[in-house]
Amino acid sequence: MSFSSDEYNELLNLVFDIVQAKAGEPLTESNEWQNHAQVLSGKFFKHMLSARHLYEGDRFFSSSGFDLEYVDYSSVSAIVRAALENYLALHWLYLATDEETCKYRVKTWEFCGLIDRSKMFVSDPASKLKLEAESKLMDEYKKELSQDKNFNEETIHNQKKILKGDWRAGRKWGDFAVSAGIHRIYFNDIYKHLCGHSHANYISALQVRDASRLEVQSALSASTLQIGCLIMAHYAFEYSAAFLKSDVIIKSKRDRYEIADKWRVGVEDQNRLYGEAP
């Protein structure tokens, strides 16, 4: 499918309306565990907004009078990669399965995040006190996990991974993509490309070298924003079903619904191009 900035903007507005539908909702003891789904949703939306801003291009005037007009498509790729990982994490934690399993996954995610932060060097007294408090919290998490049915059903290998701070327990992003209804081969292709720009690999350098003209930079960015359209559409349907328990927002505007439905490309659609997903 070809990229359309108008369609991208419609999907941006759809994501915004869905995120706002949960804004300000009071937290209770029963739904407090869902709070970070809202935070991740807001983070996802801002990534998509920033990618659009970069696609619009910018201009630099040097002190020597040089005038450079450009589209930083390497940064578009880096941001879309972050958005993709954000969506896959959100889906795995909150949308992929039953509520009890989701609660367990969120618990491991929080626990492993604290482990990551505990490894950081701190020197100021306030930060040291915070890490001490979080150390006690991690002990509580460990106790809860030891009694959790889902944790005890994990393989010994996965349990060790989690206790060392790997909330994905060795799973790859491609595994999460399949869980979210995205074809593994398609995901592997686009993810390698996005990572290439984030990690400054040789092919990304070649693209930067060869894309000196503004229209080429814009076209490369547009191809990356297609990925953004796909994941925004997936987000809209999945989040609405799991958290809003309704598709009213998606269907409130017919044209917007048709755009979202068009871009919700899944495994069955991509099997025709890539073959049966492994």
Residue pairs with C-beta under 8 A, 6 or more apart in sequence:
1 226
1 229
1 262
1 263
1 265
2 226
3 222
3 223
3 225
3 226
3 229
5 52
5 55
5 222
7 229
7 259
7 262
7 263
8 52
8 225
8 228
8 229
9 52
10 255
10 256
10 259
11 48
11 228
11 229
11 232
11 233
11 236
11 256
11 259
11 260
11 263
12 45
12 48
12 49
12 52
12 232
13 256
14 232
14 236
14 249
14 250
14 256
14 260
15 41
15 44
15 45
15 48
15 232
15 235
15 236
16 45
17 249
17 252
18 41
18 235
18 236
18 239
18 240
18 244
18 249
18 250
19 38
19 41
19 42
19 45
21 244
21 249
22 38
22 41
22 243
22 244
23 38
27 35
33 103
33 106
33 107
34 94
34 243
36 93
36 106
36 110
37 90
37 93
37 94
37 239
37 243
40 86
40 89
40 90
40 93
40 94
41 90
41 235
41 239
43 86
44 83
44 86
44 87
44 90
44 235
47 79
47 80
47 82
47 83
47 86
48 83
48 228
48 232
50 79
51 76
51 79
51 80
51 83
51 224
51 225
51 228
52 225
54 71
54 72
54 73
54 75
54 76
54 79
54 221
55 71
55 76
55 218
55 221
55 222
55 225
56 71
57 69
57 70
57 71
57 214
57 217
57 218
58 69
58 70
58 71
58 72
59 67
59 68
59 69
59 70
60 66
60 67
60 68
60 70
61 67
61 68
62 68
69 214
70 214
70 217
71 214
71 217
71 218
71 220
71 221
72 217
73 197
73 207
73 211
73 217
73 218
73 220
73 221
73 224
74 197
74 204
74 207
74 208
75 197
76 221
76 224
76 225
77 193
77 194
77 196
77 197
77 198
77 204
77 224
78 194
78 197
78 198
80 194
80 224
80 225
80 227
80 228
81 191
81 194
81 195
81 197
81 198
83 228
83 231
84 190
84 191
84 194
84 227
84 231
85 173
87 180
87 231
87 234
87 235
88 173
88 176
88 177
88 179
88 180
89 109
89 176
90 235
90 239
91 176
91 179
91 180
91 234
91 238
92 105
92 176
92 179
92 180
93 102
93 105
93 106
93 109
94 102
94 106
94 242
94 243
95 102
95 180
95 238
95 239
95 242
96 102
96 179
96 180
100 150
101 150
104 148
104 150
104 151
105 150
105 167
107 141
107 144
107 145
107 148
108 145
108 151
108 162
108 167
108 169
109 167
110 141
111 138
111 141
111 142
111 145
111 162
111 167
112 162
112 165
112 166
112 167
113 167
114 134
114 137
114 138
114 141
115 138
115 164
115 165
116 165
117 131
117 134
118 131
118 134
118 135
118 138
119 165
122 128
122 131
142 163
145 151
145 162
145 163
146 152
151 159
151 162
154 162
154 169
157 170
158 169
158 170
161 168
161 169
161 170
162 169
168 176
173 187
173 191
174 184
174 187
174 188
174 191
177 183
177 184
177 187
177 191
178 184
178 187
178 267
178 277
180 234
180 238
181 234
181 266
181 267
182 230
182 234
182 266
182 267
182 270
183 266
183 267
183 270
183 271
183 274
183 277
184 277
184 278
185 270
185 274
185 275
185 277
185 278
186 270
186 273
186 274
190 227
194 224
194 227
195 201
196 203
196 204
197 204
197 207
207 220
210 216
211 217
211 220
229 263
230 263
230 264
230 265
232 260
232 263
233 259
233 260
233 261
233 262
233 263
233 264
233 265
234 264
234 266
236 250
236 260
236 264
237 247
237 250
237 260
237 264
240 246
240 247
240 249
240 250
241 247
250 256
250 257
250 260
251 257
267 277
270 277
271 277
